[in-house]
Amino acid sequence: MNEYMTDADQQRKIHDLDATLRVGKGGVESVADELSDQLDNTDLVKVKFLRSSRGGTTTEELAEELADLANAEVVQTRGHTGVFKR
């Protein structure tokens, strides 16, 4: 992502993103490699956390765990989605 991008530009870009990954009952481990691959090719990746993945945890906790596994950074969580960057 461009280091000179304003917060408003970033928010607009995040809003326009479609979720390209879905975390289900397989958990975050099953999509960590795919997230890493996608981040090699694009600035931001939006991930949807399905109900079956959440168990007793929050979206924020799952997003942090996935970020650690994929060597990424959580940009934002909202509802049941998270946005990641490298």
PyMOL commands that set and color helices and strands:
alter all, ss='L'
color gray80, all
select helices_A, chain A and resi 7-16+28-30+32-41+51-54+59-70
alter helices_A, ss='H'
color red, helices_A
select strands_A, chain A and resi 19-23+44-49+73-78+81-85
alter strands_A, ss='S'
color yellow, strands_A
deselect
rebuild
show_as cartoon
